[in-house]
Amino acid sequence: MKTRFTREETEANAEILALLKEVTQSSVSEAQVTRALWSLLRRADDTINQNRNRAPILRRPSNGDSVGLAAYEDQITDYLHSVVRSTRKSDR
């Protein structure tokens, strides 16, 4: 799985990773964070299924529309945030 980040995103990711390392007092890697985020989504799959009628209808813009793609990714982020927040602790 390949993911490209802007220079600003790469710097922000490094800051967050450093914070995670500090607060957990552990040598957390980017790969481990990625795996943890995917695991979190798998734990929320019941919530996604149960609330499918409330999911936003998203339209992916073309690859050449960088502003549209950024807005699209923000919509995905907002949706996933709401799904994870509404996932019951027992589902996690």
DOFITI-734002 format. One line per field, with one value per residue (C-alpha): residue number from 1; z negated, x negated, y negated. Coordinates in nm, 4 decimals. Example, Ala and Ser with C-alpha at 12.3 -4.5 7.8 and 13.67 -1.06 7.14 Angstrom:
REM residues 2
num: (1 / 2)
zz: (-0.7800 / -0.7140)
xx: (-1.2300 / -1.3670)
yy: (0.4500 / 0.1060)
REM end
This chain:
REM residues 92
num: (1 / 2 / 3 / 4 / 5 / 6 / 7 / 8 / 9 / 10 / 11 / 12 / 13 / 14 / 15 / 16 / 17 / 18 / 19 / 20 / 21 / 22 / 23 / 24 / 25 / 26 / 27 / 28 / 29 / 30 / 31 / 32 / 33 / 34 / 35 / 36 / 37 / 38 / 39 / 40 / 41 / 42 / 43 / 44 / 45 / 46 / 47 / 48 / 49 / 50 / 51 / 52 / 53 / 54 / 55 / 56 / 57 / 58 / 59 / 60 / 61 / 62 / 63 / 64 / 65 / 66 / 67 / 68 / 69 / 70 / 71 / 72 / 73 / 74 / 75 / 76 / 77 / 78 / 79 / 80 / 81 / 82 / 83 / 84 / 85 / 86 / 87 / 88 / 89 / 90 / 91 / 92)
zz: (0.0000 / 0.1108 / -0.0209 / 0.0882 / -0.1434 / -0.0827 / -0.2528 / -0.5092 / -0.5777 / -0.6130 / -0.8680 / -1.0584 / -1.0549 / -1.1962 / -1.4756 / -1.5633 / -1.5531 / -1.7855 / -2.0220 / -2.0200 / -2.0961 / -2.3819 / -2.5458 / -2.5049 / -2.5915 / -2.3036 / -1.9627 / -1.7558 / -1.3805 / -1.0900 / -0.9820 / -1.3280 / -1.3266 / -0.9816 / -1.0973 / -1.4113 / -1.2080 / -0.9776 / -1.2825 / -1.4259 / -1.1071 / -1.1064 / -1.4603 / -1.3393 / -1.0547 / -1.2440 / -1.2995 / -0.9314 / -0.8329 / -1.0868 / -0.9786 / -0.6061 / -0.5323 / -0.7032 / -0.5167 / -0.2887 / 0.0853 / 0.1993 / 0.5516 / 0.6194 / 0.8325 / 1.1105 / 1.0287 / 1.1831 / 0.9370 / 0.6383 / 0.4515 / 0.5111 / 0.4014 / 0.0809 / 0.0087 / 0.0892 / -0.1534 / -0.4191 / -0.3696 / -0.4141 / -0.7263 / -0.8739 / -0.8024 / -0.9481 / -1.2528 / -1.3176 / -1.2667 / -1.5081 / -1.7669 / -1.7545 / -1.7734 / -2.1115 / -2.3282 / -2.3244 / -1.9439 / -1.9631)
xx: (0.0000 / -0.1534 / -0.0511 / -0.1896 / -0.1988 / -0.2811 / -0.5892 / -0.3637 / -0.1739 / -0.5002 / -0.6240 / -0.2927 / -0.2970 / -0.6505 / -0.5393 / -0.2442 / -0.4646 / -0.7150 / -0.4300 / -0.3058 / -0.6560 / -0.6831 / -0.3475 / -0.3684 / -0.7387 / -0.7789 / -0.9448 / -0.6258 / -0.6847 / -0.4862 / -0.3975 / -0.2629 / -0.0464 / 0.0865 / 0.1679 / 0.3367 / 0.5521 / 0.6654 / 0.7375 / 0.9472 / 1.1531 / 1.2028 / 1.3354 / 1.5840 / 1.7224 / 2.0428 / 2.1036 / 2.0443 / 2.2927 / 2.5550 / 2.5425 / 2.5038 / 2.8186 / 2.6590 / 2.3305 / 2.2604 / 2.2711 / 1.9225 / 1.8139 / 1.4440 / 1.3031 / 1.0553 / 0.6873 / 0.6123 / 0.8393 / 0.6066 / 0.8399 / 1.1349 / 0.9333 / 0.8314 / 1.1960 / 1.2937 / 1.0326 / 1.1601 / 1.5119 / 1.3777 / 1.1901 / 1.5021 / 1.7078 / 1.4509 / 1.4135 / 1.7874 / 1.7896 / 1.5032 / 1.6539 / 1.9880 / 1.8378 / 1.9203 / 1.6290 / 1.7438 / 1.7105 / 1.3507)
yy: (0.0000 / -0.3272 / -0.6634 / -0.9966 / -1.2956 / -1.6565 / -1.7969 / -1.9661 / -1.6439 / -1.4513 / -1.7034 / -1.6954 / -1.3144 / -1.3152 / -1.5486 / -1.3263 / -1.0176 / -1.1870 / -1.2754 / -0.9149 / -0.7925 / -1.0392 / -0.9716 / -0.5942 / -0.5834 / -0.3413 / -0.3355 / -0.3445 / -0.3263 / -0.4694 / -0.1159 / -0.0344 / -0.3474 / -0.2551 / 0.0987 / -0.0359 / -0.2740 / 0.0076 / 0.2217 / -0.0585 / -0.0709 / 0.3057 / 0.2774 / 0.0173 / 0.2276 / 0.3090 / -0.0613 / -0.1320 / 0.1406 / 0.0388 / -0.3253 / -0.2756 / -0.4770 / -0.7791 / -0.7552 / -1.0483 / -0.9942 / -1.0911 / -1.1742 / -1.1305 / -1.4104 / -1.3492 / -1.3075 / -1.6474 / -1.8273 / -1.8634 / -2.0997 / -1.8681 / -1.5646 / -1.7419 / -1.8243 / -1.4650 / -1.3313 / -1.5735 / -1.4328 / -1.0788 / -1.1891 / -1.3482 / -1.0379 / -0.7982 / -1.0207 / -1.0033 / -0.6255 / -0.5665 / -0.8019 / -0.6223 / -0.2730 / -0.1277 / -0.0329 / 0.3310 / 0.3281 / 0.2155)
REM end
